Amino acid sequence: MKGKIYGLGVGPGDPELLTLRAYRILTEVDLVCVPKSKAEKESLALSIAAKAVNKELETMELVFPMTHDKQILKEHWDLATEKIAEKAREGKNIAFITIGDPMFYSTYAYVLERVKRQYPDVEIETIPGITAFTACASVINEPLTEGDETLAVIPAAYGIGPIREALEKNDNVVLMKVNSLFDEVVELIKELDLLGKAVYISRAGYPDQFYTTDLESLVGIDKNYMSLMIIRKAGWKSL
């Protein structure tokens, strides 16, 4: 009997935000695959899963470097998928855990693609999780959209050009991973007269979660990787 692979979203940070299905699967699987950007770096996804379940989790670390080099990424995606598929063929049920939702800017998507194409005999199922940007909207108690408003969600690590275009074409914009270009984004927002309509949220769902609309006070300060920005052109109702 072959095992089964689950792509499992553990949510944005708070262990209580796991779905009931995600919790059940975590308690039942034989192995938890832990994606990490560096071998020595602690996994946020694993820390959430470990706090959620009362069980010693058998884990297998998979390193995915933070790089835009497509060849390096392909090599790591291929190797990780091979390792996971081998374990499933041995009969192990496996959870590949991810922060947020596994179908939203997640390394899991590349593993899923490869399993379906290269290992069609291995069953794989995806378990959705709460995304960071919806959790952040709950943290600030403000809606992401209302009525006919449009929303764009884009990564903020690929230059100011796409960010400017998104802000010009949409009513509301979420900038994921805004830490690397934060200062440049603040300048753009000032130029577009949107400074009072943007909020920065860091580590939503963690005990030290933080948000502010005073973006200028954070210029020049290192930001946490787990951070994003929401810009709402209609303005905030209570922030």
C-alpha positions as CSV (number, residue, x, y, z in Angstrom):
1,M,0.0,0.0,0.0
2,K,1.4,3.4,-1.0
3,G,1.1,6.3,1.3
4,K,-0.5,9.7,0.6
5,I,0.9,13.2,0.4
6,Y,-1.0,16.1,1.9
7,G,-0.1,19.7,1.1
8,L,-1.2,21.3,4.4
9,G,-1.6,25.0,5.2
10,V,-1.0,25.7,8.9
11,G,-2.2,29.3,8.7
12,P,-0.5,32.6,9.4
13,G,1.0,32.0,12.9
14,D,-1.6,31.3,15.6
15,P,-1.9,27.5,16.1
16,E,-5.6,28.0,16.9
17,L,-6.1,29.1,13.3
18,L,-5.5,25.6,11.9
19,T,-8.6,24.1,10.3
20,L,-10.1,21.0,12.0
21,R,-9.1,19.0,8.9
22,A,-5.5,20.2,9.1
23,Y,-5.3,19.3,12.8
24,R,-6.7,15.8,12.2
25,I,-4.3,15.1,9.4
26,L,-1.3,16.3,11.4
27,T,-2.3,13.9,14.2
28,E,-2.6,11.0,11.7
29,V,0.4,11.3,9.3
30,D,3.6,9.3,9.7
31,L,5.9,12.1,8.5
32,V,5.9,15.9,8.3
33,C,8.0,17.5,5.6
34,V,9.3,20.9,6.6
35,P,10.3,23.4,3.9
36,K,13.1,25.7,5.0
37,S,15.1,28.5,3.3
38,K,18.3,27.5,5.1
39,A,19.4,24.3,6.8
40,E,20.1,26.0,10.1
41,K,17.0,28.2,10.1
42,E,14.0,27.4,12.3
43,S,10.8,26.5,10.5
44,L,7.9,28.8,11.3
45,A,5.4,26.2,9.8
46,L,6.8,23.5,12.1
47,S,6.7,25.7,15.2
48,I,2.9,26.3,14.5
49,A,2.2,22.6,13.8
50,A,4.1,21.5,16.9
51,K,2.1,23.8,19.2
52,A,-1.2,22.7,17.7
53,V,-0.9,19.0,18.1
54,N,-0.1,16.9,21.2
55,K,2.1,14.5,19.4
56,E,5.8,14.1,18.7
57,L,6.2,14.8,15.0
58,E,8.6,12.8,12.8
59,T,10.0,15.4,10.4
60,M,12.1,15.6,7.3
61,E,13.7,18.9,6.4
62,L,13.7,20.1,2.8
63,V,15.9,23.1,2.0
64,F,14.6,25.6,-0.6
65,P,17.1,28.5,-1.0
66,M,15.9,32.1,-1.3
67,T,17.1,32.8,-4.8
68,H,15.7,33.9,-8.2
69,D,18.1,31.5,-10.0
70,K,15.6,29.2,-11.7
71,Q,18.1,26.4,-12.3
72,I,19.0,26.2,-8.6
73,L,15.4,26.3,-7.6
74,K,14.5,23.6,-10.1
75,E,17.2,21.3,-8.7
76,H,15.9,21.7,-5.1
77,W,12.3,21.3,-6.2
78,D,13.2,18.1,-8.1
79,L,15.2,16.6,-5.2
80,A,12.6,17.4,-2.6
81,T,9.8,15.9,-4.7
82,E,11.9,12.7,-5.2
83,K,12.4,12.4,-1.5
84,I,8.8,12.9,-0.7
85,A,7.5,10.5,-3.4
86,E,10.0,7.8,-2.2
87,K,8.6,8.0,1.3
88,A,5.0,7.8,0.0
89,R,5.9,4.7,-2.1
90,E,7.3,3.1,1.1
91,G,3.8,3.4,2.6
92,K,4.1,6.6,4.7
93,N,1.4,9.2,4.8
94,I,3.1,12.6,4.6
95,A,2.1,16.2,5.4
96,F,4.1,18.9,3.5
97,I,3.3,21.9,5.8
98,T,3.3,25.5,4.7
99,I,2.7,28.9,6.3
100,G,-0.7,30.3,5.2
101,D,-2.3,28.5,2.3
102,P,-0.4,25.9,0.3
103,M,-1.8,27.3,-3.0
104,F,-0.8,30.9,-2.4
105,Y,2.8,31.8,-3.1
106,S,4.0,28.5,-1.7
107,T,6.8,26.1,-2.5
108,Y,4.3,23.4,-2.3
109,A,2.8,24.3,-5.6
110,Y,6.1,23.3,-7.4
111,V,6.1,20.0,-5.5
112,L,2.5,19.4,-6.4
113,E,3.2,20.0,-10.1
114,R,6.0,17.5,-10.0
115,V,4.2,14.8,-8.1
116,K,1.3,14.9,-10.6
117,R,3.6,14.8,-13.6
118,Q,6.4,12.5,-12.5
119,Y,4.8,10.3,-9.9
120,P,1.2,9.8,-11.0
121,D,1.0,6.6,-8.9
122,V,1.3,8.7,-5.7
123,E,-1.9,10.3,-4.4
124,I,-1.7,13.9,-3.3
125,E,-4.3,16.1,-1.7
126,T,-4.2,19.8,-0.7
127,I,-5.7,21.1,2.6
128,P,-6.3,24.8,2.5
129,G,-5.2,27.2,5.2
130,I,-5.9,30.8,6.3
131,T,-3.7,33.2,4.3
132,A,-1.6,35.9,5.9
133,F,-3.4,38.8,4.2
134,T,-6.9,37.7,5.3
135,A,-5.5,37.2,8.8
136,C,-4.0,40.7,8.7
137,A,-7.4,42.2,7.7
138,S,-8.8,40.5,10.8
139,V,-6.0,41.8,13.0
140,I,-6.8,45.4,12.0
141,N,-10.5,44.8,12.0
142,E,-11.0,46.3,8.5
143,P,-12.4,44.8,5.4
144,L,-10.2,44.1,2.4
145,T,-12.9,44.9,-0.1
146,E,-16.5,46.2,-0.1
147,G,-19.1,46.4,-2.9
148,D,-17.5,46.5,-6.3
149,E,-13.9,47.3,-5.1
150,T,-11.1,45.5,-6.8
151,L,-8.2,43.9,-4.9
152,A,-4.7,43.0,-6.1
153,V,-2.4,40.8,-4.1
154,I,1.2,40.9,-5.3
155,P,4.7,40.1,-4.0
156,A,6.7,43.2,-3.2
157,A,10.1,41.8,-3.9
158,Y,10.3,42.3,-7.7
159,G,10.7,46.1,-8.1
160,I,8.6,49.2,-7.7
161,G,7.2,49.1,-11.2
162,P,4.6,46.3,-10.7
163,I,3.6,47.9,-7.3
164,R,3.0,51.3,-9.0
165,E,0.9,49.6,-11.7
166,A,-1.2,47.7,-9.1
167,L,-1.8,50.8,-7.1
168,E,-2.9,52.8,-10.2
169,K,-5.3,50.1,-11.5
170,N,-6.9,48.8,-8.3
171,D,-9.0,50.1,-5.4
172,N,-7.1,48.1,-2.8
173,V,-3.7,46.4,-2.9
174,V,-1.9,43.9,-0.6
175,L,1.9,43.8,-0.8
176,M,3.3,40.5,0.3
177,K,6.8,40.3,1.7
178,V,7.1,44.1,1.8
179,N,10.1,44.1,4.1
180,S,12.8,44.2,1.3
181,L,11.4,47.2,-0.5
182,F,9.6,49.0,2.4
183,D,11.4,52.3,2.2
184,E,10.9,52.6,-1.6
185,V,7.2,51.6,-1.2
186,V,6.7,54.4,1.3
187,E,8.1,56.9,-1.1
188,L,5.8,55.7,-3.8
189,I,2.8,55.8,-1.5
190,K,3.7,59.4,-0.6
191,E,4.0,60.3,-4.3
192,L,0.5,58.9,-5.0
193,D,-1.0,60.6,-1.9
194,L,-1.9,57.3,-0.2
195,L,0.2,57.5,2.9
196,G,-2.7,57.7,5.3
197,K,-4.4,54.9,3.6
198,A,-1.8,52.2,4.0
199,V,-1.2,50.0,7.0
200,Y,1.9,47.8,7.8
201,I,1.3,44.5,9.6
202,S,4.1,42.3,11.0
203,R,3.9,38.7,12.4
204,A,0.1,38.5,12.4
205,G,-1.1,35.7,14.7
206,Y,2.0,35.7,16.8
207,P,2.2,37.1,20.3
208,D,4.3,40.0,19.1
209,Q,2.1,40.9,16.2
210,F,2.3,44.6,15.3
211,Y,0.6,47.1,12.9
212,T,0.7,50.8,12.2
213,T,-0.4,53.4,9.7
214,D,2.7,55.6,10.7
215,L,4.8,54.1,7.9
216,E,7.4,56.9,7.9
217,S,8.4,56.0,11.5
218,L,9.6,52.6,10.2
219,V,11.8,53.9,7.4
220,G,15.4,52.8,7.7
221,I,14.5,50.0,10.2
222,D,14.9,46.3,9.5
223,K,11.6,44.6,9.0
224,N,10.5,41.1,9.8
225,Y,10.1,38.7,6.8
226,M,6.6,37.9,8.0
227,S,5.2,41.3,7.1
228,L,2.9,42.9,4.5
229,M,1.2,46.1,3.7
230,I,-2.5,46.8,2.8
231,I,-3.4,50.0,0.9
232,R,-7.1,50.9,0.7
233,K,-7.8,53.9,-1.5
234,A,-11.2,54.6,0.2
235,G,-9.4,54.9,3.5
236,W,-9.8,53.1,6.8
237,K,-13.0,53.4,8.9
238,S,-11.4,53.1,12.3
239,L,-7.6,53.0,12.2
